[in-house]
Amino acid sequence: MKELKKAFSLKTFSFPLKSQSNLSYYKTLKKGLDLFEDKIIKLKSNDELSRRIKAEFENIEANNKKILQVISSYLLGNSGKAYNLLEELLESNFYREKISFLIEKDNSSSNGNSKLLRIRVSEEQLSTREEMFHIPFSKRHLVANQRFSIAGLPCLYLGSSIYVCWLELGRKDFGELWISGYQSQNNFKLLNLAYDLNIIINQYERNEIDSEQLINYFLLWPLVMASCFQVKYPKAPFHEEYIIPSLLLQWITFKNDNIVGLKYLSTKLESYENFEYGINYVFSPLEITDEYDFCPKLKNRFNLSNPLSWELMSILPPVDVAVCGEGIKAENIEDALLKNYKISRFGYIEKQVFSMQFDQIKNPKVANNMYSA
C-alpha cells in the first residue's frame, strides 16, 4: 500500500481535475492516462495490491487507447462510432467483470438514511411536488446540455447536500431558491463514479473498502477521470468534457436494466476532504411515454417534500459555524463549511426540509404550465 500511495498521491489523480492552461481537455486527459500507465508499469510488485494492478497493464493500456478513440471520433463528427466504441469497451470481458464493483445497491429505503435534495431557481412561488421533479416530457425543449445528459431526455438530478445543488446551479441568489428533500422508496443499483485515487486509498486504510474493491476502483479510474474534468470554457455552447459522460449515460439508460442511475463528484468544489457533501446523482427515465409528463417508474422510487423557500426557512435561527468546537480552523471557507456542515445554515435548513411530510407525485400527467417555457 505504501508504494501505491506514494506513486498515485498526485494532483493529476485527484479532484478537481482540470485541463492545463495551454492544453485541451483531450490532450490533458491523454497526459494523465499516460502518467497513470507509467506509474503502473514502474510498480515494483512488492505486495499483492501492486502485483495485481500491474498484471492488468496491457488491458489498461488498450482501454485507455479506446477511451481516447471515443473522444477523437466524436470530435471528428462521428458520434455513432464514438458510442459504438464506448459500448465495446464497457461490454468487454475486462469491464464486465470490473464494473460490477462500481455498482452499489442503495439500501437507504430500509435503513432510513436516504437524504437527497433538489433545488430549483424561481422568482415565482412553487407549491407542488410535480414542480420539483424532472422536467416534464412535454417540455423537452427546456432540457439543457449537462455533464450527464442526453439531448431532449429529461433526467432527474439530485445532490447529497443543499450546498452542492447550489454550486451546480451557479451560486444563484438564495432568495430565489426552492428546495425539496427526496427519500428513496425501494432498493436500486447505482454506478458509483464518486471517487478519486486519494479517496479510495484513504477508504482502504480506514477499512471502509476491501482489497478487491480497491483494485477494481483503481483499474476503472481512467473512465472516472475521463468523465469528471472541470469544464474549461463554461460559457461555450459545446463542452468536450461532456463527451464520455453523455455517452456513458446513454449506455446505462438503454443497455442496462439493472442500473437505474449513477453518482459522481461535483467538479465545482474547492476541497474534497469532506466529499460526501459534494456528490451529484443522475436518474434517467425508465419509462418514456407520451401518456405521462413524468416517468411513472421513476416517480414510484421516491417520496419528496413540497418545495420549501430558502428565504422563508432562513428566518429561523441557525447555529453559527464559528461557534463550533474551537472555532474555524481550515484553509478556506469551504473547508470550514463542510467540516461543520451539520451546524451551518445549509445543514440547519436541510434538517428542516427532512422534517416535512414526504409523499409521491400523485398525478404523473400535469398541466403544461408546470414549468415555464
C-alpha positions, 0 to 999 in steps of 0.5 A: 500500500505504501508504494501505491500511495506514494506513486498515485498521491498526485494532483493529476489523480485527484479532484478537481481535475482540470485541463492545463492552461495551454492544453485541451481537455483531450490532450490533458486527459491523454497526459494523465492516462499516460502518467497513470500507465507509467506509474503502473508499469514502474510498480515494483510488485512488492505486495499483492495490491501492486502485483495485481494492478500491474498484471492488468497493464496491457488491458489498461493500456488498450482501454485507455487507447479506446477511451481516447478513440471515443473522444477523437471520433466524436470530435471528428463528427462521428458520434455513432462510432464514438458510442459504438466504441464506448459500448465495446469497451464497457461490454468487454470481458475486462469491464464486465467483470470490473464494473460490477464493483462500481455498482452499489445497491442503495439500501437507504429505503430500509435503513432510513438514511436516504437524504437527497435534495433538489433545488430549483431557481424561481422568482415565482412561488412553487407549491407542488411536488410535480414542480420539483421533479424532472422536467416534464416530457412535454417540455423537452425543449427546456432540457439543457446540455449537462455533464450527464445528459442526453439531448431532449431526455429529461433526467432527474438530478439530485445532490447529497447536500443543499450546498452542492445543488447550489454550486451546480446551479451557479451560486444563484441568489438564495432568495430565489431558491426552492428546495425539496428533500427526496427519500428513496422508496425501494432498493436500486443499483447505482454506478458509483463514479464518486471517487478519486485515487486519494479517496479510495486509498484513504477508504482502504486504510480506514477499512471502509473498502476491501482489497478487491474493491480497491483494485477494481476502483483503481483499474476503472479510474481512467473512465472516472477521470475521463468523465469528471474534468472541470469544464474549461470554457463554461460559457461555450455552447459545446463542452468536450468534457461532456463527451464520455459522460453523455455517452456513458449515460446513454449506455446505462439508460438503454443497455442496462436494466439493472442500473437505474442511475449513477453518482459522481463528484461535483467538479465545482468544489474547492476541497474534497476532504469532506466529499460526501457533501459534494456528490451529484446523482443522475436518474434517467427515465425508465419509462418514456411515454407520451401518456405521462409528463413524468416517468411513472417508474421513476416517480414510484422510487421516491417520496419528496417534500413540497418545495420549501423557500430558502428565504422563508426557512432562513428566518429561523435561527441557525447555529453559527459555524464559528461557534463550533468546537474551537472555532474555524480552523481550515484553509478556506471557507469551504473547508470550514463549511463542510467540516461543520456542515451539520451546524451551518445554515445549509445543514440547519435548513436541510434538517428542516426540509427532512422534517416535512411530510414526504409523499409521491407525485400523485398525478404523473400527467400535469398541466403544461404550465408546470414549468415555464417555457 
